Amino acid sequence: MESQPDVAVIVVAAGSGTRLGAGIPKAFVHLAGWPMLAHTLTRVFGIAEPVQVVVVAPPEYDESARELLGLAAGQSEALVAVVAGGDTRQQSVQNGLAALSPSVGTVLVHDAARALTPSSQFDRVIAEVRASGDGVIPGLPVADTVKRVTVDVVQETVDRSHLTAVQTPQGFPRAILERAYAEAGHEATDDAGLVSAIGHPVRVIAGDELAFKITTAWDLNRAALLFGTDRDVLDTRVGIGVDVHAFSDDPADELWLAGLLWPGERGLAGHSDGDAVSHAICDAILSAAGRGDIGSVFGTDDPRFAGAHGDVFLRATADHIGQNDPDGAGWRVKHVSVQVIGNRPRLSARRHEAVATLTRALGAPVSVSATTTDGLGFTGRGEGVMAIATAVLVPVAGGRPRLPALD
């Protein structure tokens, strides 16, 4: 049984984003190929301990939010929820509070528009809330000179040494935050304002430059630039992998393909589960990283992988290339494309399921397609299945924002 979390993160993703001018809610505007919410959730699930995650989304985007949350959550899907947003941010957070598990003692509220906020910032907020028992907000010193003006006339220069530019996540003991919302007599611009209004202390810890809020098109362009550096362009690697498995003569063998079980279909022969799609993806990734192939890295004599399903190999491969090679380079998968060649199973009906399963297992987007050979060759005769995969890798660079698992 999965342990119940002490911490919950309410991700506020219900804003209209009118200043961004995209015509859709801001959290669902694409950044580097995926909705902004996907990037945010990837960082939330990078928190060092299991947390409950509640996404507050516009009702018409409920299904999209659930899909993104499921992909990002991986094995923690029991600890996630999506609730409808309210007319105001304050009402949206209240809806999120109502969905919290009884076990939760510490609550973080985070704006989905701060899509590049490092996981370490969540960890620091959690630690300080526990240590102090107070509300905790991350912030940065104000660098610009600040003037107080009336209409367009300067009245005075404000002492910026007493000012902080506030970020999220903002963290609080659950009882304090619930009380602040229950007693709220006004609309506050952030949760700390409501907690301060009931007389409870709120502390400031160091924020992070990457936790900026994406509000305008300029902000979105800035965020997009952080996903593409000269090093990424120069060091992008591409690899191709091919795998073939014959259908098994044992009627008891199950068919596993593209990470899915295909009931009623004849199984594939192989040391593990014979999942040609997963194995081709692993070979493509290892080829791009210059790390050999699935047989040389994991080996047919390794008892850990006897009978293992494709998701085990995909996770192990992603972990393997993330470690530094002799030249000091670690790699991460940016995208994989795989084509299945064979008469059966009919992949079209479950293609979206295969995409979601492989993406979740690998921690990177995977596209899947299928074709036949018009009756030619061993695939045309129905003797087996072939898969051809292409993988794109970019360097792991410490200190730079990493693409989320979905990007």
C-alpha positions in Angstrom: 0.0 0.0 0.0 1.3 3.4 -1.0 2.2 5.6 2.1 0.0 8.7 2.5 1.9 12.0 1.9 2.4 14.7 4.5 2.8 17.3 1.8 0.5 18.5 -1.0 1.1 20.8 -3.9 -1.9 22.7 -5.3 -1.0 23.8 -8.9 -3.2 26.7 -9.9 -3.7 26.3 -13.7 -7.1 28.0 -14.1 -6.1 31.4 -15.2 -7.3 32.8 -18.5 -3.9 34.3 -19.5 -5.4 37.3 -21.4 -2.1 39.2 -21.3 -0.4 36.3 -23.1 -2.8 36.7 -25.9 -2.9 33.1 -26.9 -6.7 32.7 -26.9 -6.5 29.7 -24.5 -5.8 29.3 -20.7 -2.2 30.1 -20.1 -1.3 26.8 -18.5 -2.2 25.0 -21.8 -0.2 27.3 -24.1 2.7 25.4 -25.6 6.3 25.9 -24.4 9.0 23.9 -26.2 6.5 21.5 -27.7 4.3 20.8 -24.7 1.7 22.7 -22.6 3.2 24.9 -19.9 1.4 22.8 -17.3 3.5 19.7 -18.4 6.7 21.5 -17.6 5.4 22.6 -14.3 4.2 19.2 -13.3 7.5 17.6 -14.2 9.3 19.8 -11.7 6.6 19.2 -9.1 7.2 15.4 -9.4 11.0 16.1 -9.0 10.3 16.9 -5.3 12.5 14.7 -3.0 9.5 13.0 -1.3 6.1 11.7 -2.4 3.5 14.5 -2.5 -0.2 14.8 -3.3 -0.7 16.9 -6.4 -3.9 18.7 -7.0 -4.3 20.6 -10.3 -6.9 23.3 -10.5 -7.9 23.7 -14.1 -10.7 25.3 -16.2 -13.6 22.8 -16.4 -13.3 22.6 -20.2 -9.7 21.5 -19.9 -10.3 18.8 -17.3 -9.5 15.9 -19.6 -6.3 17.6 -20.9 -5.1 18.3 -17.3 -5.8 14.7 -16.3 -3.8 13.4 -19.2 -0.8 15.6 -18.5 -1.0 14.8 -14.8 -1.1 11.1 -15.5 1.9 11.2 -17.8 4.0 13.3 -15.3 3.0 11.3 -12.2 4.1 7.9 -13.5 3.9 5.5 -10.6 2.4 8.1 -8.2 -1.0 8.3 -10.0 -2.8 7.4 -6.8 -1.7 10.7 -5.3 -3.1 13.1 -7.9 -6.4 14.9 -8.6 -7.8 17.5 -10.9 -10.5 19.9 -9.7 -12.4 22.7 -11.4 -11.2 26.3 -11.0 -13.3 29.1 -9.6 -14.1 32.6 -10.9 -11.0 34.0 -9.0 -7.6 32.6 -8.0 -8.7 32.6 -4.4 -11.8 30.5 -5.2 -9.6 28.1 -7.3 -7.2 27.6 -4.3 -10.1 26.9 -2.0 -11.3 24.2 -4.4 -7.9 22.7 -4.3 -7.8 22.7 -0.5 -11.1 20.8 -0.4 -9.5 18.0 -2.4 -6.5 17.4 0.0 -5.9 14.0 1.7 -6.5 13.9 5.5 -2.8 13.0 5.9 -1.5 16.3 4.5 0.0 18.6 7.1 1.9 21.0 4.8 0.4 22.7 1.7 2.3 24.4 -1.1 0.4 26.6 -3.6 2.2 27.0 -6.9 1.3 29.0 -10.1 1.5 26.8 -13.2 2.8 29.9 -15.1 6.1 29.5 -13.2 6.9 26.6 -15.4 10.7 26.5 -14.9 10.7 26.6 -11.1 13.4 24.1 -10.0 12.3 21.1 -7.9 14.9 22.2 -5.3 12.8 25.4 -4.6 9.9 23.2 -3.6 12.1 21.2 -1.3 13.5 24.3 0.4 10.0 25.7 1.0 8.8 22.4 2.5 11.9 22.2 4.8 11.4 25.7 6.1 7.7 25.3 6.8 8.5 22.2 8.8 11.3 23.9 10.7 9.5 27.1 11.5 5.9 26.3 11.6 5.3 29.5 9.7 4.2 30.5 6.2 7.2 30.5 3.8 7.5 32.3 0.4 10.5 32.4 -1.9 11.6 35.8 -3.1 14.3 37.7 -4.9 15.8 41.1 -4.1 14.4 43.9 -6.2 17.2 45.0 -8.5 15.6 48.1 -10.1 15.1 51.5 -8.5 11.5 51.8 -7.5 9.6 55.1 -7.5 6.2 55.9 -5.9 4.2 57.9 -8.4 0.9 59.7 -8.6 -0.4 59.6 -12.1 2.9 60.3 -13.9 4.6 62.4 -11.3 7.3 60.9 -9.0 6.5 61.4 -5.3 9.5 59.5 -3.8 12.1 56.8 -4.2 11.2 53.7 -2.3 13.9 52.0 -0.3 14.3 48.7 -2.2 16.3 47.1 0.6 13.0 46.4 2.2 11.4 45.0 -0.9 11.2 41.4 -2.2 9.9 40.1 -5.5 7.7 37.2 -4.4 7.6 33.8 -6.2 5.9 30.4 -5.7 5.5 27.8 -4.4 4.3 29.4 -1.2 4.1 26.9 1.7 2.1 26.8 4.9 1.0 24.5 7.7 -2.3 23.2 6.4 -4.4 24.4 9.4 -3.1 27.9 9.1 -3.8 28.2 5.3 -7.3 26.7 5.7 -8.0 29.2 8.5 -6.8 32.1 6.4 -9.1 31.2 3.6 -12.0 30.6 5.9 -11.6 34.1 7.4 -10.6 35.9 4.2 -12.4 39.2 4.0 -10.8 40.4 0.8 -9.2 39.2 -2.5 -5.5 38.9 -2.0 -2.9 38.7 -4.8 -1.2 35.7 -3.1 -1.8 33.2 -0.3 0.8 34.8 1.9 -1.4 38.0 2.0 -4.3 36.0 3.5 -2.1 34.3 6.0 -0.5 37.6 7.1 -4.0 39.1 7.4 -4.9 36.6 10.3 -1.7 37.6 12.1 0.4 34.5 11.3 4.1 35.1 10.4 5.3 34.6 6.9 9.0 34.1 6.2 11.0 34.7 3.0 13.7 32.4 1.7 15.9 32.8 -1.3 14.1 32.3 -4.6 15.4 31.3 -8.0 15.8 33.3 -11.2 14.2 30.4 -13.1 11.0 30.7 -11.1 9.8 33.8 -13.1 6.2 34.0 -14.0 5.2 33.6 -17.7 2.7 36.4 -18.2 3.4 38.0 -21.6 4.6 36.8 -25.0 8.0 38.2 -24.1 8.1 36.0 -21.0 7.2 32.9 -23.1 9.9 33.7 -25.6 12.4 34.0 -22.7 11.3 30.6 -21.3 11.6 29.0 -24.8 15.2 30.3 -25.2 16.1 28.6 -22.0 15.2 25.3 -23.6 17.7 25.7 -26.5 21.3 26.6 -26.0 24.2 26.6 -28.4 25.5 23.4 -26.7 22.2 21.6 -27.2 22.4 22.5 -30.9 26.0 21.5 -31.3 25.8 18.3 -29.3 22.5 16.8 -30.4 22.9 13.1 -31.1 20.7 10.9 -33.2 20.6 7.1 -33.1 18.7 4.3 -34.9 17.6 1.0 -33.5 16.1 -2.0 -35.1 14.7 -5.1 -33.4 13.0 -8.2 -34.7 11.2 -11.0 -32.9 9.5 -14.1 -34.3 6.2 -15.2 -33.0 6.5 -17.9 -30.4 5.4 -21.5 -30.9 4.2 -21.7 -27.3 0.5 -20.9 -27.2 0.9 -20.0 -23.5 3.2 -17.0 -24.3 1.5 -13.6 -24.0 2.1 -10.8 -26.5 3.7 -7.7 -25.1 4.4 -4.9 -27.6 4.9 -1.2 -27.2 4.7 -1.7 -23.4 1.2 -3.1 -23.7 -0.3 -6.6 -23.1 -2.3 -7.8 -26.1 -4.8 -10.4 -24.9 -5.7 -13.1 -27.3 -2.7 -12.4 -29.6 0.2 -14.9 -30.2 3.3 -14.0 -28.1 6.8 -13.1 -29.4 9.8 -15.2 -28.6 12.7 -13.6 -26.7 14.8 -13.6 -23.5 12.6 -11.1 -21.9 9.1 -10.4 -23.1 10.1 -10.0 -26.8 8.8 -6.4 -27.0 10.4 -5.4 -30.2 9.2 -1.8 -29.9 10.7 -1.2 -26.5 14.0 -3.0 -27.5 14.3 -1.0 -30.7 13.9 2.3 -28.7 16.6 1.2 -26.3 19.0 0.4 -29.1 18.3 3.7 -30.7 19.0 5.6 -27.5 22.2 3.6 -26.7 23.4 4.1 -30.3 23.0 7.8 -30.1 24.8 8.0 -26.8 27.6 5.8 -28.1 27.0 3.2 -25.4 26.6 0.0 -27.5 23.3 -1.9 -27.7 20.8 -3.5 -25.5 22.5 -6.9 -25.6 25.9 -5.5 -24.6 24.6 -3.2 -21.9 22.1 -5.4 -20.2 23.0 -8.9 -21.5 20.9 -12.0 -22.0 22.6 -13.6 -19.0 21.6 -10.9 -16.5 18.9 -12.4 -14.3 17.5 -9.0 -13.5 16.0 -8.8 -17.0 14.8 -12.4 -17.5 11.2 -12.0 -18.4 11.3 -8.2 -17.9 8.8 -6.1 -19.7 9.8 -3.2 -22.0 9.2 -0.5 -19.4 12.0 -1.9 -17.3 14.5 -1.7 -20.1 13.4 1.8 -21.1 13.9 3.2 -17.5 17.2 1.4 -17.2 18.4 2.8 -20.5 17.4 6.4 -19.6 19.2 6.0 -16.3 22.3 4.5 -18.0 22.8 7.3 -20.5 22.2 10.0 -17.9 25.4 8.9 -16.2 28.6 10.5 -17.4 30.6 8.5 -20.0 34.5 8.5 -20.0 34.4 11.9 -21.9 32.3 13.4 -19.0 29.1 13.6 -21.0 25.7 12.5 -19.7 22.7 12.4 -22.1 18.9 12.7 -21.9 16.3 11.7 -24.4 14.5 14.6 -26.1 12.3 12.6 -28.5 11.8 9.1 -29.9 10.0 8.0 -33.0 9.2 4.3 -33.6 7.5 2.5 -36.4 6.1 -1.1 -36.0 6.2 -3.3 -39.1 3.9 -6.3 -39.1 0.5 -7.7 -39.9 -0.6 -7.9 -36.3 -1.5 -6.8 -33.8 -3.6 -4.0 -35.1 -1.9 -1.0 -33.5 -4.2 1.7 -34.6 -6.9 1.1 -31.9 -4.4 1.3 -29.1 -1.8 3.8 -30.6 -2.6 6.6 -28.1 -2.3 4.1 -25.2 1.0 2.9 -26.5 2.3 6.5 -26.8 1.3 7.3 -23.2 2.8 4.1 -21.9 6.1 4.5 -23.6 6.3 8.2 -22.9 5.7 7.6 -19.2 8.2 4.7 -19.0 11.0 6.6 -20.9 10.4 10.0 -19.4 10.4 11.6 -22.9 7.9 12.0 -25.7 7.5 8.9 -28.0 5.6 8.9 -31.2 4.4 5.6 -32.6 3.3 4.5 -36.1 2.7 1.2 -37.8 2.7 -0.2 -41.3 2.7 -3.5 -43.2 4.8 -4.9 -46.1 1.9 -5.8 -48.3 2.5 -9.5 -47.8 6.2 -9.4 -48.6 8.9 -11.0 -46.4 8.7 -12.6 -42.9 6.5 -9.8 -41.6 4.2 -10.1 -44.6 3.9 -13.8 -43.9 3.0 -13.2 -40.3 6.1 -14.8 -38.9 7.2 -12.0 -36.7 7.3 -8.3 -35.9 9.9 -5.6 -36.7 10.4 -2.2 -35.1 12.6 0.7 -36.2 13.2 3.5 -33.8 15.0 6.9 -34.0 16.1 8.7 -30.9 17.3 12.3 -30.4 19.5 13.0 -27.4 20.8 16.3 -25.9 23.4 16.7 -23.2 22.6 16.7 -19.5 23.8 20.1 -18.3 23.9 20.8 -14.6 22.4 24.1 -13.6 20.4 24.6 -16.7 16.7 23.9 -16.9 16.1 20.4 -18.2 13.3 19.5 -20.5 10.5 17.9 -18.7 9.7 14.2 -19.1 7.1 15.1 -21.7 9.3 17.4 -23.8 
